[in-house]
């Protein structure tokens, strides 16, 4: 089993920044990417960003390109999401995930961006 614990969410004004962290423990999969997803009230969960284990390749949703940066520290089994220039539409619960088909999920951390 893999346990994922997110942290770093909170309330921030539009234009501000937050840094989310996701610590993985248990049986971690070195060959699997790690990713961030989010779910806003009344909407489906959507992809935000992902990074391969080596960190050499990343992917982003169009809506966050140029504003969010995903990174990882494999020594700490932790993935980060640096979020800059936040907008009210970024308000959501943010989840990290890993596994062959995104099998494992954290409990989520709330991000609220006020206008």
N, C-alpha and C positions, 0 to 999 in steps of 0.2 A: 504494500500500500504506500501511497504517496500522500503526504500532508502538505497543504499549501496555506500559508497564513499571510494575508495582505495587511498592510498598514499604511498610514500616511494621508488618508483622506481627511476632508474637513470642509469648512466654509471659507470661500475666498471671493474677493470682488473680481468682476470682469477685468481682464488684463493681467491678473495676477498669476502666480505659479504655485504648483504643488509637485512633490515628488513622492510617488507611490513605491512601496517595496513589497516584494513577495518572497518569503522565505520558504524553501522546500526542505522537507525532511522525510525520513523513511527511505523507501526504495526509489531513489532517483534514477532517471534514465538519461544517461549521458548522450545518447544519440538523438534524443527528442528535442524539438524546439520548445520554447516557452512563450506564452502569449498573454496579451491583455485583451479583455473583452469588456463591454459595458452594457448596461440595461437601464434605460430611462423609464420613468413611470408610463405605463400604457403602451410601451413599445417592446419589440423583440430584442433579445440580446444580439449585439453586433460586435464584429471584429474591430479591434483598435490597432494592435501592433503585435509583431512576433519577431523572435530572434532565434537563430540556430544555436546549438550548444557552443560552438567555437566563437560565436559572436561576429563571424565574418559576413553574415548576411542578415538583413532585416527587411521587414515589410510593414507598411502602414496603410491604414484606411485613408482615402483621399481627404476626408474631412479633418484629419489631424496632421497631415504632412506639413513639415516646416514648423510645426508648433510643439509636437511631442517627440521625445527621443527614448527609445528602449535600449537598455544595456543590461549586462549581467556580470556577476562576480561568481565564477564557478567555485572558487575557494570557500565562499560563504553560501553556496547553493541559493543565491538570491538574484532575482531579476528586478529591475527598476523601470519606472516610467516617469521621466521628467516631463512635466506638462507646463508649457509656457503660453502666454497670451490666451489665457482661458476665456471661454465664452459661456454665456448662460446655457447654450445648447449642449455644452459638455457635461452638464449636470446629469449624474447617473450613479448607479452602483457599479464599481469597477471590480472585475474579477480577474485573477490570473489562472492560467490553465497549462497543463502539459499532458504528454501521452501521445501514443501513435495517432489517435483520432480525438485529441482533446478529451481524454478520458477522466482526467482529474481536475477538480476545481476547488478554489478556496471559498471562503464564506462571503467574500466581497467587502469592499470599503466604500463608504458614501462620499461622493464628491459633489458639493453644491457650489455653484457659481452664481453670485448675485449680480444683478445689472445695476 
